[in-house]
Amino acid sequence: MTDEATPGDLPIDWRLTTWEGARREQLRRWSQLPLERIVAALEEMAELQRIWGSTSDSRPAKP
């Protein structure tokens, strides 16, 4: 048997299970990233939006 903790062994932070808690955790994690990683992530998200956004315009409208 290993000494590693399984997900069931870890305590649950119930504050993160709400929309507000998840948003706070997301902002906390973003604030810890170096500026270069933040800029790269934003550029990647903009590129994905450009790619996915262009495909949604080509779909036929539902009747």
PQR file of N, CA, C, O and H, with PARSE charges and radii, in Angstrom:
ATOM      1  N   MET A   1       0.841  -1.176   0.000 -0.4000 1.5000
ATOM      2  CA  MET A   1       0.000   0.000   0.000 -0.0000 2.0000
ATOM      3  C   MET A   1       0.887   1.240   0.000  0.5500 1.7000
ATOM      4  O   MET A   1       1.931   1.246   0.651 -0.5500 1.4000
ATOM      5  N   THR A   2       0.488   2.300  -0.724 -0.4000 1.5000
ATOM      6  CA  THR A   2       1.301   3.506  -0.812 -0.0000 2.0000
ATOM      7  C   THR A   2       0.878   4.522   0.242  0.5500 1.7000
ATOM      8  O   THR A   2      -0.219   4.448   0.797 -0.5500 1.4000
ATOM      9  H   THR A   2      -0.360   2.296  -1.253  0.4000 1.0000
ATOM     10  N   ASP A   3       1.772   5.475   0.505 -0.4000 1.5000
ATOM     11  CA  ASP A   3       1.496   6.532   1.478 -0.0000 2.0000
ATOM     12  C   ASP A   3       0.851   7.755   0.826  0.5500 1.7000
ATOM     13  O   ASP A   3       0.585   8.745   1.508 -0.5500 1.4000
ATOM     14  H   ASP A   3       2.663   5.535   0.054  0.4000 1.0000
ATOM     15  N   GLU A   4       0.599   7.703  -0.471 -0.4000 1.5000
ATOM     16  CA  GLU A   4       0.014   8.853  -1.155 -0.0000 2.0000
ATOM     17  C   GLU A   4      -1.444   9.025  -0.767  0.5500 1.7000
ATOM     18  O   GLU A   4      -2.171   8.051  -0.568 -0.5500 1.4000
ATOM     19  H   GLU A   4       0.815   6.900  -1.025  0.4000 1.0000
ATOM     20  N   ALA A   5      -1.859  10.282  -0.662 -0.4000 1.5000
ATOM     21  CA  ALA A   5      -3.254  10.577  -0.320 -0.0000 2.0000
ATOM     22  C   ALA A   5      -4.120  10.432  -1.562  0.5500 1.7000
ATOM     23  O   ALA A   5      -3.744  10.871  -2.649 -0.5500 1.4000
ATOM     24  H   ALA A   5      -1.269  11.073  -0.823  0.4000 1.0000
ATOM     25  N   THR A   6      -5.257   9.826  -1.392 -0.4000 1.5000
ATOM     26  CA  THR A   6      -6.210   9.736  -2.492 -0.0000 2.0000
ATOM     27  C   THR A   6      -7.160  10.923  -2.409  0.5500 1.7000
ATOM     28  O   THR A   6      -7.283  11.541  -1.351 -0.5500 1.4000
ATOM     29  H   THR A   6      -5.561   9.469  -0.508  0.4000 1.0000
ATOM     30  N   PRO A   7      -7.838  11.254  -3.517 -0.5600 1.5000
ATOM     31  CA  PRO A   7      -8.746  12.403  -3.476  0.2800 2.0000
ATOM     32  C   PRO A   7      -9.784  12.309  -2.360  0.5500 1.7000
ATOM     33  O   PRO A   7     -10.192  13.342  -1.830 -0.5500 1.4000
ATOM     34  N   GLY A   8     -10.215  11.137  -1.992 -0.4000 1.5000
ATOM     35  CA  GLY A   8     -11.184  10.978  -0.923 -0.0000 2.0000
ATOM     36  C   GLY A   8     -10.609  11.275   0.456  0.5500 1.7000
ATOM     37  O   GLY A   8     -11.361  11.534   1.396 -0.5500 1.4000
ATOM     38  H   GLY A   8      -9.884  10.297  -2.422  0.4000 1.0000
ATOM     39  N   ASP A   9      -9.275  11.241   0.590 -0.4000 1.5000
ATOM     40  CA  ASP A   9      -8.627  11.502   1.872 -0.0000 2.0000
ATOM     41  C   ASP A   9      -8.420  12.988   2.133  0.5500 1.7000
ATOM     42  O   ASP A   9      -8.229  13.389   3.281 -0.5500 1.4000
ATOM     43  H   ASP A   9      -8.665  11.030  -0.174  0.4000 1.0000
ATOM     44  N   LEU A  10      -8.453  13.804   1.096 -0.4000 1.5000
ATOM     45  CA  LEU A  10      -8.176  15.224   1.244 -0.0000 2.0000
ATOM     46  C   LEU A  10      -9.410  15.957   1.747  0.5500 1.7000
ATOM     47  O   LEU A  10     -10.527  15.641   1.337 -0.5500 1.4000
ATOM     48  H   LEU A  10      -8.608  13.478   0.164  0.4000 1.0000
ATOM     49  N   PRO A  11      -9.222  16.932   2.629 -0.5600 1.5000
ATOM     50  CA  PRO A  11     -10.381  17.696   3.101  0.2800 2.0000
ATOM     51  C   PRO A  11     -10.942  18.571   1.977  0.5500 1.7000
ATOM     52  O   PRO A  11     -10.202  19.039   1.112 -0.5500 1.4000
ATOM     53  N   ILE A  12     -12.235  18.779   2.004 -0.4000 1.5000
ATOM     54  CA  ILE A  12     -12.904  19.589   0.985 -0.0000 2.0000
ATOM     55  C   ILE A  12     -13.057  21.012   1.496  0.5500 1.7000
ATOM     56  O   ILE A  12     -13.575  21.229   2.592 -0.5500 1.4000
ATOM     57  H   ILE A  12     -12.836  18.398   2.707  0.4000 1.0000
ATOM     58  N   ASP A  13     -12.613  21.973   0.714 -0.4000 1.5000
ATOM     59  CA  ASP A  13     -12.819  23.380   1.057 -0.0000 2.0000
ATOM     60  C   ASP A  13     -14.157  23.791   0.449  0.5500 1.7000
ATOM     61  O   ASP A  13     -14.230  24.143  -0.728 -0.5500 1.4000
ATOM     62  H   ASP A  13     -12.192  21.796  -0.176  0.4000 1.0000
ATOM     63  N   TRP A  14     -15.200  23.745   1.249 -0.4000 1.5000
ATOM     64  CA  TRP A  14     -16.556  23.985   0.750 -0.0000 2.0000
ATOM     65  C   TRP A  14     -16.753  25.420   0.276  0.5500 1.7000
ATOM     66  O   TRP A  14     -17.698  25.698  -0.463 -0.5500 1.4000
ATOM     67  H   TRP A  14     -15.141  23.460   2.205  0.4000 1.0000
ATOM     68  N   ARG A  15     -15.879  26.337   0.686 -0.4000 1.5000
ATOM     69  CA  ARG A  15     -15.995  27.726   0.212 -0.0000 2.0000
ATOM     70  C   ARG A  15     -15.764  27.813  -1.291  0.5500 1.7000
ATOM     71  O   ARG A  15     -16.235  28.752  -1.932 -0.5500 1.4000
ATOM     72  H   ARG A  15     -15.112  26.112   1.286  0.4000 1.0000
ATOM     73  N   LEU A  16     -15.043  26.846  -1.866 -0.4000 1.5000
ATOM     74  CA  LEU A  16     -14.735  26.869  -3.296 -0.0000 2.0000
ATOM     75  C   LEU A  16     -15.855  26.259  -4.134  0.5500 1.7000
ATOM     76  O   LEU A  16     -15.779  26.272  -5.363 -0.5500 1.4000
ATOM     77  H   LEU A  16     -14.661  26.082  -1.345  0.4000 1.0000
ATOM     78  N   THR A  17     -16.876  25.732  -3.500 -0.4000 1.5000
ATOM     79  CA  THR A  17     -17.949  25.074  -4.235 -0.0000 2.0000
ATOM     80  C   THR A  17     -19.074  26.021  -4.633  0.5500 1.7000
ATOM     81  O   THR A  17     -20.047  25.589  -5.250 -0.5500 1.4000
ATOM     82  H   THR A  17     -16.937  25.721  -2.502  0.4000 1.0000
ATOM     83  N   THR A  18     -18.961  27.294  -4.294 -0.4000 1.5000
ATOM     84  CA  THR A  18     -19.950  28.287  -4.714 -0.0000 2.0000
ATOM     85  C   THR A  18     -19.390  29.061  -5.900  0.5500 1.7000
ATOM     86  O   THR A  18     -18.190  29.008  -6.168 -0.5500 1.4000
ATOM     87  H   THR A  18     -18.171  27.645  -3.792  0.4000 1.0000
ATOM     88  N   TRP A  19     -20.253  29.778  -6.610 -0.4000 1.5000
ATOM     89  CA  TRP A  19     -19.791  30.588  -7.737 -0.0000 2.0000
ATOM     90  C   TRP A  19     -18.800  31.643  -7.252  0.5500 1.7000
ATOM     91  O   TRP A  19     -17.767  31.868  -7.882 -0.5500 1.4000
ATOM     92  H   TRP A  19     -21.228  29.821  -6.392  0.4000 1.0000
ATOM     93  N   GLU A  20     -19.118  32.288  -6.132 -0.4000 1.5000
ATOM     94  CA  GLU A  20     -18.227  33.321  -5.596 -0.0000 2.0000
ATOM     95  C   GLU A  20     -16.893  32.729  -5.159  0.5500 1.7000
ATOM     96  O   GLU A  20     -15.838  33.302  -5.432 -0.5500 1.4000
ATOM     97  H   GLU A  20     -19.958  32.105  -5.620  0.4000 1.0000
ATOM     98  N   GLY A  21     -16.937  31.600  -4.491 -0.4000 1.5000
ATOM     99  CA  GLY A  21     -15.710  30.963  -4.029 -0.0000 2.0000
ATOM    100  C   GLY A  21     -14.830  30.514  -5.184  0.5500 1.7000
ATOM    101  O   GLY A  21     -13.610  30.672  -5.138 -0.5500 1.4000
ATOM    102  H   GLY A  21     -17.794  31.135  -4.269  0.4000 1.0000
ATOM    103  N   ALA A  22     -15.444  29.958  -6.215 -0.4000 1.5000
ATOM    104  CA  ALA A  22     -14.675  29.520  -7.383 -0.0000 2.0000
ATOM    105  C   ALA A  22     -14.044  30.723  -8.083  0.5500 1.7000
ATOM    106  O   ALA A  22     -12.905  30.652  -8.546 -0.5500 1.4000
ATOM    107  H   ALA A  22     -16.435  29.831  -6.253  0.4000 1.0000
ATOM    108  N   ARG A  23     -14.787  31.823  -8.156 -0.4000 1.5000
ATOM    109  CA  ARG A  23     -14.255  33.037  -8.799 -0.0000 2.0000
ATOM    110  C   ARG A  23     -13.081  33.598  -7.996  0.5500 1.7000
ATOM    111  O   ARG A  23     -12.068  34.003  -8.567 -0.5500 1.4000
ATOM    112  H   ARG A  23     -15.712  31.880  -7.780  0.4000 1.0000
ATOM    113  N   ARG A  24     -13.224  33.620  -6.661 -0.4000 1.5000
ATOM    114  CA  ARG A  24     -12.125  34.103  -5.822 -0.0000 2.0000
ATOM    115  C   ARG A  24     -10.881  33.240  -6.001  0.5500 1.7000
ATOM    116  O   ARG A  24      -9.769  33.762  -6.084 -0.5500 1.4000
ATOM    117  H   ARG A  24     -14.046  33.292  -6.197  0.4000 1.0000
ATOM    118  N   GLU A  25     -11.063  31.921  -6.060 -0.4000 1.5000
ATOM    119  CA  GLU A  25      -9.928  31.011  -6.253 -0.0000 2.0000
ATOM    120  C   GLU A  25      -9.287  31.237  -7.618  0.5500 1.7000
ATOM    121  O   GLU A  25      -8.062  31.220  -7.739 -0.5500 1.4000
ATOM    122  H   GLU A  25     -11.967  31.497  -5.992  0.4000 1.0000
ATOM    123  N   GLN A  26     -10.106  31.448  -8.642 -0.4000 1.5000
ATOM    124  CA  GLN A  26      -9.580  31.714  -9.972 -0.0000 2.0000
ATOM    125  C   GLN A  26      -8.736  32.991  -9.967  0.5500 1.7000
ATOM    126  O   GLN A  26      -7.639  33.009 -10.524 -0.5500 1.4000
ATOM    127  H   GLN A  26     -11.101  31.462  -8.544  0.4000 1.0000
ATOM    128  N   LEU A  27      -9.235  34.043  -9.350 -0.4000 1.5000
ATOM    129  CA  LEU A  27      -8.483  35.301  -9.280 -0.0000 2.0000
ATOM    130  C   LEU A  27      -7.207  35.142  -8.455  0.5500 1.7000
ATOM    131  O   LEU A  27      -6.173  35.721  -8.787 -0.5500 1.4000
ATOM    132  H   LEU A  27     -10.127  34.028  -8.898  0.4000 1.0000
ATOM    133  N   ARG A  28      -7.283  34.356  -7.374 -0.4000 1.5000
ATOM    134  CA  ARG A  28      -6.091  34.115  -6.564 -0.0000 2.0000
ATOM    135  C   ARG A  28      -5.010  33.410  -7.373  0.5500 1.7000
ATOM    136  O   ARG A  28      -3.837  33.774  -7.298 -0.5500 1.4000
ATOM    137  H   ARG A  28      -8.123  33.886  -7.103  0.4000 1.0000
ATOM    138  N   ARG A  29      -5.405  32.399  -8.147 -0.4000 1.5000
ATOM    139  CA  ARG A  29      -4.424  31.663  -8.958 -0.0000 2.0000
ATOM    140  C   ARG A  29      -3.839  32.533 -10.066  0.5500 1.7000
ATOM    141  O   ARG A  29      -2.639  32.477 -10.334 -0.5500 1.4000
ATOM    142  H   ARG A  29      -6.358  32.103  -8.208  0.4000 1.0000
ATOM    143  N   TRP A  30      -4.690  33.345 -10.713 -0.4000 1.5000
ATOM    144  CA  TRP A  30      -4.193  34.245 -11.760 -0.0000 2.0000
ATOM    145  C   TRP A  30      -3.197  35.243 -11.175  0.5500 1.7000
ATOM    146  O   TRP A  30      -2.200  35.568 -11.821 -0.5500 1.4000
ATOM    147  H   TRP A  30      -5.665  33.391 -10.495  0.4000 1.0000
ATOM    148  N   SER A  31      -3.452  35.733  -9.965 -0.4000 1.5000
ATOM    149  CA  SER A  31      -2.570  36.739  -9.362 -0.0000 2.0000
ATOM    150  C   SER A  31      -1.194  36.174  -9.044  0.5500 1.7000
ATOM    151  O   SER A  31      -0.237  36.936  -8.904 -0.5500 1.4000
ATOM    152  H   SER A  31      -4.262  35.470  -9.440  0.4000 1.0000
ATOM    153  N   GLN A  32      -1.075  34.858  -8.928 -0.4000 1.5000
ATOM    154  CA  GLN A  32       0.208  34.240  -8.622 -0.0000 2.0000
ATOM    155  C   GLN A  32       1.033  33.940  -9.873  0.5500 1.7000
ATOM    156  O   GLN A  32       2.208  33.588  -9.768 -0.5500 1.4000
ATOM    157  H   GLN A  32      -1.853  34.240  -9.042  0.4000 1.0000
ATOM    158  N   LEU A  33       0.429  34.076 -11.055 -0.4000 1.5000
ATOM    159  CA  LEU A  33       1.166  33.787 -12.290 -0.0000 2.0000
ATOM    160  C   LEU A  33       2.107  34.933 -12.640  0.5500 1.7000
ATOM    161  O   LEU A  33       1.806  36.090 -12.349 -0.5500 1.4000
ATOM    162  H   LEU A  33      -0.525  34.362 -11.141  0.4000 1.0000
ATOM    163  N   PRO A  34       3.250  34.622 -13.266 -0.5600 1.5000
ATOM    164  CA  PRO A  34       4.119  35.687 -13.774  0.2800 2.0000
ATOM    165  C   PRO A  34       3.431  36.405 -14.939  0.5500 1.7000
ATOM    166  O   PRO A  34       2.609  35.811 -15.637 -0.5500 1.4000
ATOM    167  N   LEU A  35       3.761  37.663 -15.144 -0.4000 1.5000
ATOM    168  CA  LEU A  35       3.123  38.477 -16.178 -0.0000 2.0000
ATOM    169  C   LEU A  35       3.220  37.831 -17.561  0.5500 1.7000
ATOM    170  O   LEU A  35       2.268  37.900 -18.339 -0.5500 1.4000
ATOM    171  H   LEU A  35       4.428  38.145 -14.577  0.4000 1.0000
ATOM    172  N   GLU A  36       4.343  37.213 -17.874 -0.4000 1.5000
ATOM    173  CA  GLU A  36       4.518  36.591 -19.187 -0.0000 2.0000
ATOM    174  C   GLU A  36       3.490  35.478 -19.418  0.5500 1.7000
ATOM    175  O   GLU A  36       2.965  35.332 -20.522 -0.5500 1.4000
ATOM    176  H   GLU A  36       5.116  37.157 -17.243  0.4000 1.0000
ATOM    177  N   ARG A  37       3.205  34.692 -18.369 -0.4000 1.5000
ATOM    178  CA  ARG A  37       2.221  33.608 -18.486 -0.0000 2.0000
ATOM    179  C   ARG A  37       0.812  34.165 -18.650  0.5500 1.7000
ATOM    180  O   ARG A  37       0.004  33.607 -19.393 -0.5500 1.4000
ATOM    181  H   ARG A  37       3.631  34.810 -17.472  0.4000 1.0000
ATOM    182  N   ILE A  38       0.515  35.264 -17.957 -0.4000 1.5000
ATOM    183  CA  ILE A  38      -0.807  35.894 -18.070 -0.0000 2.0000
ATOM    184  C   ILE A  38      -1.024  36.404 -19.480  0.5500 1.7000
ATOM    185  O   ILE A  38      -2.075  36.168 -20.074 -0.5500 1.4000
ATOM    186  H   ILE A  38       1.171  35.717 -17.353  0.4000 1.0000
ATOM    187  N   VAL A  39      -0.036  37.103 -20.019 -0.4000 1.5000
ATOM    188  CA  VAL A  39      -0.145  37.646 -21.379 -0.0000 2.0000
ATOM    189  C   VAL A  39      -0.280  36.510 -22.389  0.5500 1.7000
ATOM    190  O   VAL A  39      -1.099  36.595 -23.304 -0.5500 1.4000
ATOM    191  H   VAL A  39       0.818  37.296 -19.536  0.4000 1.0000
ATOM    192  N   ALA A  40       0.508  35.454 -22.237 -0.4000 1.5000
ATOM    193  CA  ALA A  40       0.429  34.314 -23.158 -0.0000 2.0000
ATOM    194  C   ALA A  40      -0.944  33.654 -23.092  0.5500 1.7000
ATOM    195  O   ALA A  40      -1.497  33.277 -24.125 -0.5500 1.4000
ATOM    196  H   ALA A  40       1.173  35.385 -21.493  0.4000 1.0000
ATOM    197  N   ALA A  41      -1.495  33.510 -21.899 -0.4000 1.5000
ATOM    198  CA  ALA A  41      -2.816  32.897 -21.747 -0.0000 2.0000
ATOM    199  C   ALA A  41      -3.894  33.768 -22.389  0.5500 1.7000
ATOM    200  O   ALA A  41      -4.790  33.252 -23.057 -0.5500 1.4000
ATOM    201  H   ALA A  41      -1.046  33.816 -21.059  0.4000 1.0000
ATOM    202  N   LEU A  42      -3.815  35.076 -22.193 -0.4000 1.5000
ATOM    203  CA  LEU A  42      -4.793  35.984 -22.794 -0.0000 2.0000
ATOM    204  C   LEU A  42      -4.710  35.954 -24.321  0.5500 1.7000
ATOM    205  O   LEU A  42      -5.735  35.983 -25.002 -0.5500 1.4000
ATOM    206  H   LEU A  42      -3.087  35.495 -21.650  0.4000 1.0000
ATOM    207  N   GLU A  43      -3.494  35.895 -24.852 -0.4000 1.5000
ATOM    208  CA  GLU A  43      -3.326  35.810 -26.305 -0.0000 2.0000
ATOM    209  C   GLU A  43      -3.897  34.500 -26.838  0.5500 1.7000
ATOM    210  O   GLU A  43      -4.539  34.481 -27.887 -0.5500 1.4000
ATOM    211  H   GLU A  43      -2.662  35.871 -24.299  0.4000 1.0000
ATOM    212  N   GLU A  44      -3.665  33.414 -26.120 -0.4000 1.5000
ATOM    213  CA  GLU A  44      -4.197  32.121 -26.545 -0.0000 2.0000
ATOM    214  C   GLU A  44      -5.729  32.122 -26.502  0.5500 1.7000
ATOM    215  O   GLU A  44      -6.374  31.597 -27.410 -0.5500 1.4000
ATOM    216  H   GLU A  44      -3.143  33.429 -25.268  0.4000 1.0000
ATOM    217  N   MET A  45      -6.306  32.706 -25.456 -0.4000 1.5000
ATOM    218  CA  MET A  45      -7.767  32.775 -25.366 -0.0000 2.0000
ATOM    219  C   MET A  45      -8.347  33.624 -26.491  0.5500 1.7000
ATOM    220  O   MET A  45      -9.397  33.287 -27.038 -0.5500 1.4000
ATOM    221  H   MET A  45      -5.782  33.132 -24.719  0.4000 1.0000
ATOM    222  N   ALA A  46      -7.677  34.722 -26.843 -0.4000 1.5000
ATOM    223  CA  ALA A  46      -8.144  35.576 -27.936 -0.0000 2.0000
ATOM    224  C   ALA A  46      -8.082  34.825 -29.266  0.5500 1.7000
ATOM    225  O   ALA A  46      -8.978  34.954 -30.100 -0.5500 1.4000
ATOM    226  H   ALA A  46      -6.825  34.996 -26.398  0.4000 1.0000
ATOM    227  N   GLU A  47      -7.028  34.047 -29.460 -0.4000 1.5000
ATOM    228  CA  GLU A  47      -6.894  33.267 -30.691 -0.0000 2.0000
ATOM    229  C   GLU A  47      -7.982  32.201 -30.776  0.5500 1.7000
ATOM    230  O   GLU A  47      -8.575  32.002 -31.837 -0.5500 1.4000
ATOM    231  H   GLU A  47      -6.300  33.942 -28.783  0.4000 1.0000
ATOM    232  N   LEU A  48      -8.249  31.512 -29.663 -0.4000 1.5000
ATOM    233  CA  LEU A  48      -9.312  30.502 -29.658 -0.0000 2.0000
ATOM    234  C   LEU A  48     -10.672  31.133 -29.914  0.5500 1.7000
ATOM    235  O   LEU A  48     -11.496  30.566 -30.631 -0.5500 1.4000
ATOM    236  H   LEU A  48      -7.768  31.673 -28.801  0.4000 1.0000
ATOM    237  N   GLN A  49     -10.909  32.291 -29.338 -0.4000 1.5000
ATOM    238  CA  GLN A  49     -12.181  32.980 -29.569 -0.0000 2.0000
ATOM    239  C   GLN A  49     -12.312  33.364 -31.040  0.5500 1.7000
ATOM    240  O   GLN A  49     -13.392  33.253 -31.620 -0.5500 1.4000
ATOM    241  H   GLN A  49     -10.239  32.752 -28.756  0.4000 1.0000
ATOM    242  N   ARG A  50     -11.212  33.815 -31.641 -0.4000 1.5000
ATOM    243  CA  ARG A  50     -11.241  34.185 -33.055 -0.0000 2.0000
ATOM    244  C   ARG A  50     -11.560  32.963 -33.915  0.5500 1.7000
ATOM    245  O   ARG A  50     -12.357  33.049 -34.849 -0.5500 1.4000
ATOM    246  H   ARG A  50     -10.335  33.904 -31.169  0.4000 1.0000
ATOM    247  N   ILE A  51     -10.936  31.826 -33.598 -0.4000 1.5000
ATOM    248  CA  ILE A  51     -11.168  30.599 -34.368 -0.0000 2.0000
ATOM    249  C   ILE A  51     -12.590  30.101 -34.163  0.5500 1.7000
ATOM    250  O   ILE A  51     -13.297  29.832 -35.134 -0.5500 1.4000
ATOM    251  H   ILE A  51     -10.289  31.756 -32.839  0.4000 1.0000
ATOM    252  N   TRP A  52     -13.018  29.974 -32.908 -0.4000 1.5000
ATOM    253  CA  TRP A  52     -14.348  29.439 -32.625 -0.0000 2.0000
ATOM    254  C   TRP A  52     -15.439  30.431 -32.983  0.5500 1.7000
ATOM    255  O   TRP A  52     -16.531  30.031 -33.387 -0.5500 1.4000
ATOM    256  H   TRP A  52     -12.443  30.192 -32.119  0.4000 1.0000
ATOM    257  N   GLY A  53     -15.160  31.709 -32.840 -0.4000 1.5000
ATOM    258  CA  GLY A  53     -16.147  32.730 -33.161 -0.0000 2.0000
ATOM    259  C   GLY A  53     -16.461  32.752 -34.645  0.5500 1.7000
ATOM    260  O   GLY A  53     -17.601  33.006 -35.034 -0.5500 1.4000
ATOM    261  H   GLY A  53     -14.273  32.034 -32.512  0.4000 1.0000
ATOM    262  N   SER A  54     -15.465  32.489 -35.478 -0.4000 1.5000
ATOM    263  CA  SER A  54     -15.686  32.517 -36.920 -0.0000 2.0000
ATOM    264  C   SER A  54     -16.503  31.314 -37.385  0.5500 1.7000
ATOM    265  O   SER A  54     -17.201  31.407 -38.395 -0.5500 1.4000
ATOM    266  H   SER A  54     -14.539  32.282 -35.162  0.4000 1.0000
ATOM    267  N   THR A  55     -16.434  30.185 -36.673 -0.4000 1.5000
ATOM    268  CA  THR A  55     -17.197  29.020 -37.087 -0.0000 2.0000
ATOM    269  C   THR A  55     -18.669  29.153 -36.709  0.5500 1.7000
ATOM    270  O   THR A  55     -19.527  28.589 -37.388 -0.5500 1.4000
ATOM    271  H   THR A  55     -15.867  30.110 -35.853  0.4000 1.0000
ATOM    272  N   SER A  56     -18.977  29.883 -35.644 -0.4000 1.5000
ATOM    273  CA  SER A  56     -20.372  30.011 -35.232 -0.0000 2.0000
ATOM    274  C   SER A  56     -21.166  30.839 -36.232  0.5500 1.7000
ATOM    275  O   SER A  56     -22.379  30.658 -36.342 -0.5500 1.4000
ATOM    276  H   SER A  56     -18.280  30.341 -35.093  0.4000 1.0000
ATOM    277  N   ASP A  57     -20.518  31.745 -36.967 -0.4000 1.5000
ATOM    278  CA  ASP A  57     -21.210  32.567 -37.961 -0.0000 2.0000
ATOM    279  C   ASP A  57     -21.573  31.762 -39.196  0.5500 1.7000
ATOM    280  O   ASP A  57     -22.496  32.137 -39.920 -0.5500 1.4000
ATOM    281  H   ASP A  57     -19.533  31.892 -36.877  0.4000 1.0000
ATOM    282  N   SER A  58     -20.871  30.660 -39.458 -0.4000 1.5000
ATOM    283  CA  SER A  58     -21.119  29.880 -40.668 -0.0000 2.0000
ATOM    284  C   SER A  58     -22.220  28.850 -40.491  0.5500 1.7000
ATOM    285  O   SER A  58     -22.634  28.228 -41.470 -0.5500 1.4000
ATOM    286  H   SER A  58     -20.121  30.355 -38.870  0.4000 1.0000
ATOM    287  N   ARG A  59     -22.708  28.649 -39.267 -0.4000 1.5000
ATOM    288  CA  ARG A  59     -23.772  27.683 -39.050 -0.0000 2.0000
ATOM    289  C   ARG A  59     -25.108  28.237 -39.542  0.5500 1.7000
ATOM    290  O   ARG A  59     -25.392  29.424 -39.384 -0.5500 1.4000
ATOM    291  H   ARG A  59     -22.371  29.154 -38.472  0.4000 1.0000
ATOM    292  N   PRO A  60     -25.919  27.372 -40.135 -0.5600 1.5000
ATOM    293  CA  PRO A  60     -27.244  27.844 -40.568  0.2800 2.0000
ATOM    294  C   PRO A  60     -28.122  28.144 -39.358  0.5500 1.7000
ATOM    295  O   PRO A  60     -28.010  27.498 -38.316 -0.5500 1.4000
ATOM    296  N   ALA A  61     -28.985  29.124 -39.512 -0.4000 1.5000
ATOM    297  CA  ALA A  61     -29.895  29.495 -38.422 -0.0000 2.0000
ATOM    298  C   ALA A  61     -30.952  28.414 -38.235  0.5500 1.7000
ATOM    299  O   ALA A  61     -31.411  27.807 -39.203 -0.5500 1.4000
ATOM    300  H   ALA A  61     -29.075  29.649 -40.358  0.4000 1.0000
ATOM    301  N   LYS A  62     -31.335  28.181 -36.981 -0.4000 1.5000
ATOM    302  CA  LYS A  62     -32.370  27.191 -36.698 -0.0000 2.0000
ATOM    303  C   LYS A  62     -33.732  27.797 -37.040  0.5500 1.7000
ATOM    304  O   LYS A  62     -33.976  28.974 -36.774 -0.5500 1.4000
ATOM    305  H   LYS A  62     -30.963  28.674 -36.195  0.4000 1.0000
ATOM    306  N   PRO A  63     -34.619  26.988 -37.631 -0.5600 1.5000
ATOM    307  CA  PRO A  63     -35.941  27.516 -37.991  0.2800 2.0000
ATOM    308  C   PRO A  63     -36.807  27.772 -36.789  0.5500 1.7000
ATOM    309  O   PRO A  63     -37.946  28.216 -36.932 -0.5500 1.4000
TER
END
